[in-house]
Amino acid sequence: MSAQAFLLALAAALMLPATTACAQPDVLFPPATAGCYVGAEITPAAGAQPYRKPAVPVTAIRLQRGHPQLAQEDEQARPAEGGRLINLRVIATFADAGKDGGPKRYANGLYDALRCSGDVCDAGNYRVERQADATVLLRMTGGLNVGGGPQGADASRRLPDGHVYRLVASTIDACR
Amino acid sequence: MPGFVTKRVRPIPATSILAALVAMAAAPPTFAAPRPLADALSPGQPSCHARVFGAAELAAHPGRRVTGIAIERAARDVAAERKWSRLEEFDGTAIVSATLRVRLRGDPVTHSARLQCFRGDGDALVCESPACVGGELRISGEGRGAIQVSIGGTLKSGRFIGHYIHLDESCEGRVGGPLVLESGDDDRSFSLAAAPKQACQ
């Protein structure tokens, strides 16, 4: 191998990890790509606030990024200070889903934005963190209000501060 | 203060202030944006928009699952809209209520889903199923009272992103998976003309 070829190979070898590091935020929620994570709660920490009104736990959590979220992102400018903004639909199913005619699913607002940097996306009151095993943690850092059912029914619940949910990347079908 | 000229301010009669306040309270809120698609989906009036694909159209689009699709606003929808119109409107506040009805190829059942629609971009509506949140469709105007129903859409890059809407209220509780209308190659958008009420049944 010539000295020039060796230097090129060395430069490529040095650039590859840097390129991968830069791509990290896109691994969690790749731009312009629909995605779905599905999971459930892991054992709440000792200090986690309980579910209240009613005291019913979550049985499934979905993080959906479909056309509505990607279309919204399409209109958002990339933050000048780095990172990027993404939109996410957090869909919660509680243990009493559909009981007594109640909502089967609850979700956050349509235009919740998260700032992503590295392996973490932060909404301020909750975070999504990519783990080394490729799962993600949805961590409540203040709590998230979720609503359900028809307008006017005023059905809302809360994913309380301190609760953590572990999710795995799934096919889009799993978020439907 | 020497040389400082003061001028007596003309008193404003209390009756003038009261009259102005009454006029402000009685005037309609001019800041409210007009409701999208007010011509096709007129507030206070039921509506029906429908499309049935004939054998020739289905043969030309073998990938199309939908053989018939309708959007109906019945009396109960109009009543719901009237109630909602009294609420303050935020992002995501429903302003139009409707029922989606779909017939699928090789399926004798007419599937239906309740829709709640809120203001989208421009003169468009974004509709969700309140029972199974997550899916959505968009309704825009096509002129002369016709509407376009689309599922999924194209980003600025030109890339099409598919989506879906639930066709019943079972959500993930249905054996075999949720029943959805998804944006396949030939099921992305549908042009629906205004039609008599019977066409939406």
Interface residues (C-beta under 8 A of the other chain):
Chain A: A32 A34 A60 R62 Q64 G66 H67 P68 L70 A71 D74 R89 I91 T93 A97 G98 P103 K104 R105 Y106 A107 G109 L110 Y111 G148 G149 P150 Q151 G152 I172 D173 C175 R176
Chain B: A80 K83 W84 D91 G92 T93 A94 R114 Q116 V126 P130 A131 C132 V133 G134 G135 E136 G152 G153 L155 K156 S157 R159 I161 G162 H163 Y164 H166 E169 C171 E172 G173 G177 P178 V180
